[in-house]
Amino acid sequence: MGLDDRKLAVLRAIVEDYVATQEPVGSKALVERHQLGVSPATVRNDMAVLEEEGYIRQPHTSAGRVPTDRGYRLFVDRLSRVKPLSPAERRAIERFLVGAVDLDDVVHRTVRLLAQLTRQVAVVQYPSLARSTVRHLELVPISTTRLMLVMIADTGRVEQRLVELPAPIPADDVTDLRRLVNEKLVGSRLSETPPLVQALVDEAAPHLRGAMTTLSTVLLETLVERHEERIALAGTANLTRGGLLDFQGSLRPILEALEEEVVLLKLIGEAEPSTTRVLIGDENEIDNLRAASVVSTGYGPGATIVGGLGVLGPTRMDYPGTIATVRAVARYVGELLAQN
């Protein structure tokens, strides 16, 4: 059975009031607070239909009602309008992020800012190496048989690895190696470099082949095949701000899930370009997060997505405000990466 406009207006009012007050919502309060244009008895009838259809429920013995996951989903999909950020909020985001000195600083500022603005737990994935492009490769001689390989990605991510050479090599050979790897790999996506790295070995002059083989092995193993994804987290204390009904009364499963990097990557690392994903309660595949909601999106320079960011909180979340903030922060971080 489809819901008419009046019942949808009642559901919107219930969601907005419950998010604002943390208290179950009664028909009398709805009539007093919202211009619904009908009597409390009519609102009670509408609430009975909404309850029957599974959009709201009655917690324990309270006289009021609270939205269900299904009610929040309908609210997000059909009833809520994303709140535009105020000029002051936009300036705050810009000011906070513009002072960042390097990628680590960008990520840490972003995750703290998201947690402060949304008052939820914020998660930011470092730009993924799999999606990054090689900007420069530096080889720093430490001794005649040891080199430090420094890879700088277009996203500002820097990775360092130690290379143990099979035999001593002179400084001129290190210069040649550096030139060859940069000529071959700069501008390539890391995920597409394996055939290029193999070609470096095949094309190397005989006197460089031993060193190039070792260098190629380190490049492939550490940067292409076993690239580790990194995550930053902030605002865990915000989980304790809610009411008794948040998280079905227990924070433990949520906290356990937040300790698993694999879980966090699954939540925000699969973000699609220019879409905001909202997972509500039972829509989460991860059992420990079935009492939470997650709002996430991808970020990156221009149309390129290099990582994901988002927030996690109770299903009783200010969805319009949270979606707007997540989108705005992602856009600013993308612009910052594009400038650098």
C-alpha positions in Angstrom: 0.0 0.0 0.0 1.4 3.4 -1.0 1.5 6.1 1.6 -0.3 9.4 0.8 1.3 12.8 1.2 -0.1 13.3 4.7 1.3 10.1 6.1 4.6 10.9 4.5 4.5 14.3 6.2 3.8 12.6 9.5 6.7 10.2 9.0 9.0 13.1 8.1 8.0 14.9 11.3 8.5 11.8 13.4 12.1 11.3 12.0 13.0 15.0 12.4 11.7 15.2 16.0 13.2 11.9 17.1 16.6 12.9 15.6 16.4 16.3 17.4 15.1 15.2 20.8 16.2 11.5 21.2 12.7 11.0 22.7 10.0 8.7 21.2 7.5 11.0 19.5 3.7 11.2 20.3 0.8 12.5 18.2 0.1 15.4 20.5 3.7 16.7 20.2 3.6 16.3 16.4 0.4 18.4 16.2 1.9 21.1 18.5 5.3 21.3 16.7 4.4 20.8 13.0 1.8 22.5 10.9 0.2 19.3 9.8 -3.3 20.8 9.5 -5.1 17.9 11.0 -6.3 16.8 14.5 -4.3 14.6 16.9 -6.9 11.8 16.3 -6.1 11.8 12.5 -2.3 11.9 13.3 -2.8 8.9 15.6 -4.6 7.0 12.8 -1.8 7.9 10.3 0.8 6.7 12.9 -1.1 3.4 13.3 -0.9 2.8 9.5 2.8 3.8 9.5 3.4 1.3 12.3 1.5 -1.5 10.5 3.5 -0.9 7.4 6.8 -1.2 9.4 8.0 2.5 9.1 7.8 3.3 12.8 7.6 1.2 16.0 6.8 1.5 19.7 9.9 1.0 21.9 9.1 -0.9 25.1 6.2 0.8 27.0 6.7 4.3 25.8 3.6 6.1 24.5 5.6 7.6 21.6 7.0 6.0 18.4 10.4 5.9 16.8 11.4 5.3 13.1 12.5 1.8 12.0 15.4 1.2 9.5 12.7 1.1 6.8 11.3 4.4 7.9 14.7 6.1 7.8 15.3 4.6 4.3 12.0 6.1 3.0 13.0 9.4 4.7 16.4 9.4 3.0 15.2 8.4 -0.4 12.0 10.4 -0.7 11.4 12.9 2.1 14.7 14.6 3.0 16.3 17.5 1.2 20.1 17.8 1.6 20.7 20.8 3.7 23.1 23.2 2.0 26.0 24.2 4.2 26.0 27.7 5.5 28.7 30.1 4.2 30.3 30.0 7.7 30.5 26.2 7.6 32.0 26.3 4.1 34.6 28.8 5.2 35.4 26.7 8.3 36.1 23.6 6.1 38.2 25.7 3.6 40.2 27.3 6.4 40.8 24.1 8.2 42.0 22.1 5.2 44.0 24.9 3.4 46.6 24.9 6.2 47.6 21.3 5.6 51.3 20.8 4.9 51.4 17.2 3.4 49.1 14.3 2.7 49.3 12.9 6.3 48.2 16.3 7.5 45.4 16.5 4.9 44.0 13.1 6.0 44.2 13.8 9.7 42.7 17.3 9.4 39.9 15.8 7.2 39.0 13.0 9.6 39.0 15.4 12.6 36.9 18.0 10.7 34.3 15.3 9.6 34.0 14.1 13.2 33.5 17.6 14.6 31.0 18.8 12.0 28.8 15.6 12.0 29.4 14.6 15.6 29.8 11.0 14.5 32.7 8.7 14.0 34.7 9.7 10.9 36.7 7.4 8.7 39.1 8.5 5.9 41.0 6.2 3.6 44.4 7.3 2.5 44.6 7.7 -1.3 44.7 4.1 -2.4 48.0 3.0 -4.0 46.1 0.8 -6.4 44.5 3.9 -7.8 47.6 6.1 -7.7 49.9 7.1 -10.4 53.7 7.3 -10.1 54.9 10.9 -10.0 58.6 10.3 -9.2 60.9 7.5 -8.1 64.0 8.4 -6.1 67.0 6.1 -5.4 69.1 7.1 -2.4 72.4 5.2 -1.9 72.9 4.2 1.7 76.0 2.1 1.0 77.5 0.4 -2.1 75.0 -2.5 -1.6 72.0 -0.7 -0.2 69.5 1.7 -1.7 66.5 3.5 -0.3 63.7 3.5 -2.9 61.3 6.4 -2.5 58.1 6.4 -4.5 56.0 9.6 -4.7 52.5 9.2 -6.0 50.4 11.8 -7.8 48.1 11.9 -4.7 51.1 13.0 -2.5 51.4 9.5 -0.9 55.1 8.6 -0.2 56.3 5.1 0.2 59.9 4.1 1.2 61.5 0.7 0.8 65.0 -0.7 1.5 66.7 -2.5 -1.5 69.5 -4.9 -0.7 71.6 -5.2 -3.8 73.4 -8.5 -4.8 76.7 -6.8 -5.3 78.3 -3.3 -4.8 77.4 -0.8 -7.5 79.1 2.6 -8.3 77.2 5.9 -8.0 77.0 6.3 -11.8 75.1 3.0 -12.0 72.6 4.3 -9.4 72.1 7.4 -11.6 71.4 5.2 -14.6 68.9 3.0 -12.6 67.1 6.1 -11.4 66.8 7.5 -14.9 65.6 4.2 -16.4 62.9 3.6 -13.7 61.6 7.1 -14.0 61.5 7.1 -17.8 59.6 3.8 -17.8 57.2 4.3 -14.8 56.4 8.0 -14.2 52.8 8.8 -15.2 51.7 5.1 -15.0 49.0 3.8 -12.6 50.6 1.5 -10.0 48.1 -1.2 -10.8 49.3 -1.2 -14.5 53.1 -1.2 -13.8 53.9 -5.0 -13.6 54.6 -5.4 -17.4 56.6 -2.2 -17.4 58.7 -3.4 -14.4 59.4 -6.7 -16.2 60.4 -4.7 -19.3 62.9 -2.8 -17.2 64.7 -6.1 -16.3 64.5 -7.4 -19.9 65.9 -4.1 -21.4 68.6 -3.5 -18.7 72.3 -3.4 -19.8 74.2 -6.6 -18.7 76.1 -4.7 -16.0 72.9 -3.3 -14.5 70.7 -6.4 -14.8 71.4 -7.9 -11.3 70.6 -4.6 -9.5 67.6 -3.9 -11.7 66.2 -7.4 -11.0 66.4 -6.8 -7.3 65.0 -3.3 -7.6 62.1 -4.7 -9.7 61.3 -7.4 -7.2 61.0 -4.8 -4.4 58.9 -2.6 -6.6 56.5 -5.3 -7.5 56.2 -7.0 -4.1 55.7 -3.9 -2.0 54.1 -1.3 -4.2 52.0 -3.3 -6.7 51.1 -6.7 -5.2 51.0 -6.1 -1.5 50.1 -2.4 -1.3 48.6 -1.8 2.1 45.6 0.5 2.4 45.7 2.9 5.4 42.8 4.3 7.3 42.4 7.3 9.7 39.7 7.3 12.4 38.4 10.1 14.7 35.4 10.9 16.9 34.9 7.4 18.5 33.8 9.2 21.7 30.8 10.7 19.8 29.2 7.2 20.0 28.5 7.8 23.7 26.5 11.0 23.1 23.3 9.2 22.0 20.2 8.0 23.8 19.4 4.6 25.3 17.8 3.4 22.1 20.9 4.0 20.0 22.9 0.9 18.9 20.3 -1.3 20.6 21.7 -0.4 23.9 25.3 -1.8 23.4 28.3 -0.1 22.0 30.6 -3.2 22.2 29.9 -4.6 18.7 30.3 -1.2 17.1 33.7 -0.6 18.9 34.9 -4.1 17.9 34.0 -3.4 14.3 35.9 -0.1 14.3 39.1 -1.9 15.4 39.1 -4.0 12.2 40.7 -2.1 9.3 39.3 -4.6 6.8 35.8 -3.7 8.0 36.4 0.0 7.7 37.8 -0.4 4.2 34.8 -2.4 3.2 32.5 0.4 4.5 34.1 3.3 2.7 36.7 2.0 0.3 34.1 0.8 -2.3 32.7 4.3 -2.9 31.7 5.2 -6.4 32.5 8.5 -8.0 30.1 11.4 -7.3 27.6 9.2 -5.4 26.9 9.3 -1.7 26.1 5.9 -0.2 23.8 5.6 2.8 23.6 2.3 4.6 21.0 2.1 7.3 20.9 -0.5 10.1 20.3 -3.9 8.7 21.4 -2.9 5.2 25.0 -3.2 6.6 26.5 -6.5 5.6 28.7 -6.5 8.7 26.8 -8.0 11.6 28.3 -5.8 14.3 27.1 -2.7 12.5 23.5 -3.6 12.0 22.5 -1.0 14.6 24.4 1.8 12.9 24.2 3.9 9.8 27.1 4.8 7.4 27.2 7.7 5.0 30.2 7.6 2.6 31.5 8.9 -0.7 34.7 8.8 -2.8 37.1 11.6 -3.1 39.9 12.6 -5.5 41.2 15.2 -7.9 38.7 16.0 -10.7 36.8 12.9 -11.7 39.4 10.5 -10.4 38.5 8.6 -7.2 41.6 7.8 -5.1 39.9 6.9 -1.8 36.8 6.9 0.3 35.6 8.9 3.4 32.5 8.8 5.5 30.9 8.8 8.9 29.3 6.1 11.1 26.7 6.8 13.8 23.4 5.7 15.2 20.4 5.1 12.8 19.0 8.2 14.5 21.2 10.4 12.4 20.7 13.9 10.9 20.8 12.4 7.4 20.3 15.6 5.4 23.0 17.5 7.4 25.4 14.5 7.4 25.1 13.8 3.7 25.8 17.5 2.9 28.8 17.6 5.1 30.3 14.4 3.8 29.9 15.6 0.2 31.3 19.1 0.9 34.4 17.8 2.7 35.1 15.2 -0.1 34.8 18.0 -2.7 37.3 20.2 -0.8 39.8 17.4 -0.3 39.5 16.6 -4.0 40.2 20.2 -4.9 43.2 20.3 -2.5 44.7 17.1 -4.1 44.1 18.6 -7.6 46.1 21.8 -6.6 49.0 19.8 -5.2 
